[in-house]
């Protein structure tokens, strides 16, 4: 991966780099959006655990709940 300098355009920093023969770009807004989407699920789980612990308890005590947790983790990683 060869990194090129960062350019300032429309209040966003754009990083341009080559990877596998392709030119790829990452903007600051795109990076922040990715982090926010990744954090929403665990944060919502914590809020629900504080508001109603019985509902979250079902998630960890039933087979269906454990399957839903496993599916959500896999989807977060992909």
C-alpha positions in Angstrom: 0.0 0.0 0.0 1.5 3.3 -1.1 0.1 6.3 0.7 -0.1 9.7 -0.9 -0.4 13.0 1.0 -3.7 14.1 2.5 -5.6 16.8 0.6 -8.0 19.3 2.2 -11.2 19.7 0.2 -14.6 20.9 1.4 -13.7 20.7 5.1 -12.8 17.0 4.7 -9.5 15.3 4.7 -9.2 12.9 1.9 -6.6 10.1 1.9 -5.8 8.6 -1.4 -3.8 5.3 -1.6 -3.1 2.5 -3.9 -4.1 -1.1 -2.8 -3.9 -4.0 -5.2 -3.7 -1.8 -8.2 -6.8 0.2 -7.3 -7.0 3.8 -6.1 -9.0 4.0 -2.9 -10.0 7.1 -0.9 -11.1 7.5 2.7 -12.7 10.7 4.0 -12.9 11.8 7.6 -16.7 11.7 7.4 -16.7 8.1 6.1 -14.4 7.0 8.9 -16.5 8.7 11.6 -19.7 7.2 10.1 -18.2 3.7 10.3 -17.3 4.1 13.9 -20.7 5.4 14.8 -22.5 2.5 13.1 -20.1 0.1 14.9 -20.8 1.6 18.3 -24.6 1.9 18.0 -25.4 -1.8 18.7 -23.4 -2.2 21.9 -24.5 1.2 23.2 -28.2 0.4 22.6 -27.7 -2.9 24.4 -26.3 -1.1 27.4 -29.1 1.4 27.4 -31.7 -1.4 27.3 -29.9 -3.3 30.0 -30.2 -0.3 32.3 -33.8 0.4 31.4 -35.1 -3.2 31.5 -32.7 -5.9 32.6 -35.2 -8.7 32.2 -35.4 -8.2 28.5 -31.7 -8.3 28.1 -31.5 -11.3 30.4 -33.6 -13.2 27.9 -31.1 -12.5 25.2 -28.4 -14.3 27.1 -30.5 -17.1 28.6 -32.4 -18.5 25.6 -31.1 -20.3 22.5 -32.9 -17.8 20.2 -31.3 -14.9 22.0 -27.8 -16.4 21.8 -28.4 -17.0 18.1 -29.4 -13.3 17.7 -26.3 -12.2 19.5 -24.0 -14.4 17.4 -25.7 -13.3 14.2 -25.2 -9.6 15.2 -21.5 -10.1 16.0 -20.9 -11.8 12.7 -22.8 -9.1 10.8 -20.7 -6.4 12.6 -17.5 -8.1 11.6 -18.5 -8.5 8.0 
